[in-house]
Amino acid sequence: MSPLARVVDAAIVTYQRRLSPRKGYTCAHLVAHGGRSCSADVRDVVRRRGVVRGAVPTVLRFAACYRAATMLTQTGVRGVCCCGPIPIPFGS
């Protein structure tokens, strides 16, 4: 892994361990489709492909998470939000 990928990986791990359990909502993609959260998926992409080559898959995952959050919000599911940089309204 490149030094940049190590930094990004460490940031994701910190997010998963310290922030994610306290934020009060969960990954919309995980709720809607099962499988893994966006942070787990992006971490895997960065570890396998690096930061630069993993940028497109990461953006695609966050876009899918945004669509899942929109779908869930429209069906009345509360407590989900995309973990990416896309602002999504959510209920608590």
C-alpha positions as semicolon CSV with decimal commas, in nm:
position;residue;x (nm);y (nm);z (nm)
1;M;0,000;0,000;0,000
2;S;0,122;0,350;-0,079
3;P;0,175;0,603;0,200
4;L;-0,135;0,794;0,089
5;A;-0,343;0,475;0,089
6;R;-0,219;0,401;0,442
7;V;-0,329;0,745;0,558
8;V;-0,673;0,704;0,398
9;D;-0,704;0,352;0,542
10;A;-0,617;0,481;0,891
11;A;-0,873;0,761;0,856
12;I;-1,144;0,512;0,757
13;V;-1,056;0,285;1,050
14;T;-1,073;0,583;1,287
15;Y;-1,412;0,677;1,143
16;Q;-1,540;0,320;1,178
17;R;-1,422;0,280;1,538
18;R;-1,475;0,625;1,685
19;L;-1,734;0,819;1,484
20;S;-1,962;0,567;1,319
21;P;-2,089;0,405;1,642
22;R;-2,180;0,749;1,781
23;K;-2,342;0,920;1,484
24;G;-2,694;0,787;1,533
25;Y;-2,762;0,661;1,182
26;T;-2,637;0,386;0,955
27;C;-2,524;0,350;0,596
28;A;-2,825;0,367;0,366
29;H;-2,669;0,128;0,114
30;L;-2,622;-0,132;0,387
31;V;-2,982;-0,094;0,504
32;A;-3,130;-0,104;0,154
33;H;-2,916;-0,373;-0,005
34;G;-2,740;-0,563;0,274
35;G;-2,378;-0,653;0,241
36;R;-2,119;-0,410;0,369
37;S;-2,127;-0,046;0,469
38;C;-1,980;0,217;0,240
39;S;-1,685;0,272;0,471
40;A;-1,600;-0,100;0,466
41;D;-1,638;-0,113;0,089
42;V;-1,430;0,199;0,027
43;R;-1,163;0,076;0,266
44;D;-1,137;-0,244;0,064
45;V;-1,119;-0,052;-0,263
46;V;-0,841;0,174;-0,131
47;R;-0,646;-0,123;-0,001
48;R;-0,675;-0,311;-0,331
49;R;-0,651;-0,029;-0,586
50;G;-0,500;0,269;-0,407
51;V;-0,647;0,613;-0,361
52;V;-0,624;0,739;-0,719
53;R;-0,739;0,420;-0,895
54;G;-1,007;0,375;-0,629
55;A;-1,158;0,720;-0,678
56;V;-1,413;0,621;-0,943
57;P;-1,542;0,312;-0,757
58;T;-1,566;0,524;-0,441
59;V;-1,771;0,793;-0,614
60;L;-1,996;0,526;-0,767
61;R;-2,051;0,368;-0,425
62;F;-2,140;0,702;-0,267
63;A;-2,381;0,771;-0,554
64;A;-2,545;0,432;-0,495
65;C;-2,566;0,513;-0,125
66;Y;-2,728;0,846;-0,207
67;R;-2,990;0,668;-0,420
68;A;-3,051;0,416;-0,140
69;A;-3,093;0,697;0,115
70;T;-3,338;0,875;-0,114
71;M;-3,539;0,556;-0,163
72;L;-3,544;0,477;0,209
73;T;-3,641;0,831;0,305
74;Q;-3,931;0,822;0,058
75;T;-4,055;0,498;0,214
76;G;-4,041;0,648;0,562
77;V;-3,733;0,470;0,692
78;R;-3,552;0,689;0,944
79;G;-3,198;0,681;1,073
80;V;-3,007;0,632;0,749
81;C;-2,760;0,860;0,577
82;C;-2,492;0,833;0,316
83;C;-2,142;0,833;0,466
84;G;-2,000;1,017;0,168
85;P;-1,966;1,387;0,100
86;I;-2,319;1,407;-0,045
87;P;-2,550;1,590;0,198
88;I;-2,860;1,385;0,268
89;P;-3,138;1,483;0,505
90;F;-3,212;1,212;0,759
91;G;-3,436;1,166;1,056
92;S;-3,315;1,083;1,401
